[in-house]
Amino acid sequence: MRLEARIRAFRATLAEWLRGLYHGMVAHPAYEKIEHAAEDSEDAFLLACFPDAFGIPSPVSYYTAELLPHLAEEFAQWERRMWDRESVLERKGKQYHF
């Protein structure tokens, strides 16, 4: 096999691999579902850690306050997202096409 043919075969294999990677990471419809599931689990974690941000009293707020310096950047985005988004029922209804 000549060098030119080997390079052409390598480029074709690489292009096929990159198309698959792009499809799997960005274009596939499951990407949006995975992103929403990750966002929901992050919201649940932050709500469990900082319920007092929404007026829900919690006895563990004293201990979870130690996490705030590590989560400060995500906390501001999360708080904005929680105040701006529709109700949890509407979001779950969209997820299951209600």
N, C-alpha and C positions, 0 to 999 in steps of 0.2 A: 504494500500500500504506500503510495507516494505521500509526501509531507502535505501537499495541498489537499488531498482527499482526507487525510487524518484531521487537518485543521477544520475543514468543512464539516466533518462528522462531529467533531468536538463542539463547534459553534451551534450545530443543530441540537445536540443534546443539551447544551447549556441554555439555549433559547426555550426548549421544551420545559426544562426544570424551572426556569424563571417564570414562565407563564403559569405553571402549577403553583409556584410559591405566591405569586400575585393573586391568583384566584383564591387560594386558601386563606390568605391574610386579609384581603381587602374586598374582593368582588363577591365572595360566596355569601349567600343570604344568611347563613348561620352566624356570620360574623356579628351582625346586628343583635341577634339573640344572645350571643355570648357576651357582648358588650353590656346589654341590659341586665343580664344575670350578675355580672361582676359589679355593676353599679348598684344593683339592689342589695347585694351582700355587703358592699362597702357602706351603704346607707344604714343597713341594720347594725353593723358594727359601731359606726359612729353614733347612732342614736342610742345604743346600749351604753356607750362610754360617756356621752354628753347629753343626757335627757334634760338637764336643767337649762339648756339653750332654748328649749321650747316650753319651759314652765312646768316640766314634769319633775317632781322632787325625786331624788335618788340618794340613798345612803352611801353609795360608793363614789359619788362625785369627788369627794376629797382625794381618793386614791387615783381616780382616772385623770385628775387635773395634772398629774405628773406626765401624762402622755401628750398634753397640749403643745409643748415646744416641738415635739417630734412630728405632730400632725397639724401644725398651724396652717400650712399652705393648703392642705386638703380640707381642713375644717372650714375655712372661709368659702371655698368652692362648694362644699357640701351644704353649708347653711344657706347659701344663695339658691342652690338647686332645690333644697327642701321647701323653701318659702315660695319659689316660683313655679314649681311643678304642680300639675293637677293632683287630685286626690289619689291615694294609693289604689282605691277601687277602680278609678278610671284607667290608671296605668295597667293594672292587672287585666282589666276588661279588654284593653287593646291587645294585650299579649295573647289572649285567648279568643280574639275576634268577637267580642260581645258588643 
